[in-house]
Amino acid sequence: MMLPTHAMVGLALAAPLVSIAPEIAPAALAGALAGSVVPDLDLYSGHRRTLHYPTVYALLAVPAVVAAAVVTLPETVLLAAFLLGATVHCRMDRYGGGLELRPWEGTSERAVYDHVRGRWRRPKRWIRYDGSPGDLTLLATLSLPVLVVLDGPFRLVAAAALVVGVAYVALRRRLASLAPVVFGYAPDGLARYVPDRYRR
């Protein structure tokens, strides 16, 4: 799934705290948003493997959530929300398409790497690929309530995610065709950092 969808899932996870526990909601929102985005910082270096830990994040999230419930401080809430957001991100990647430049072709059986089991988990393709109409539907479904419930910077993030998501979906297939052309002109010093999937 695309990064804006992951970001909205993070905000949606924490949004109920705005009504239930407004004093810790900002920490939960910030943590969940960061946790839902951070795994994709490995986009150009072992994507869905380097910072994606579907089992490890889940194992860390359980005690962190318990600790935040017992010792409810902004720091414990932020950490628990971060780990929860990262866990959901990695799990969601399994429900999308494979790790390939053109995931609508369905040729990759790599969704996310599971370090505990030492193997790639297969994509389920419930959302056919990142930037698909189904991905946009999920993004819009999550964004609209979040835009109503949240205010301030988190509302701006939700609005920006929706705009970026719409643009990305409109351009997704064209970007796949352009990537090999653009990265084909990368200088030799940079070319070794270009993922193989962007060269084809």
Secondary structure by P-SEA (a helix, b strand, c coil): ccaaaaaaaaaaaacccccccccaaaaaaaaaaaaacccccccccccccccccaaaaaaaaaaaaaaaaacccaaaaaaaaaaaaaaaaaaaaaacccccccccccccccccccccccbbbbbcccccccccaaaaaaaaaaaaaaaaccccaaaaaaaaaaaaaaaaaacaaaaaaacccccccccccccccccccccc
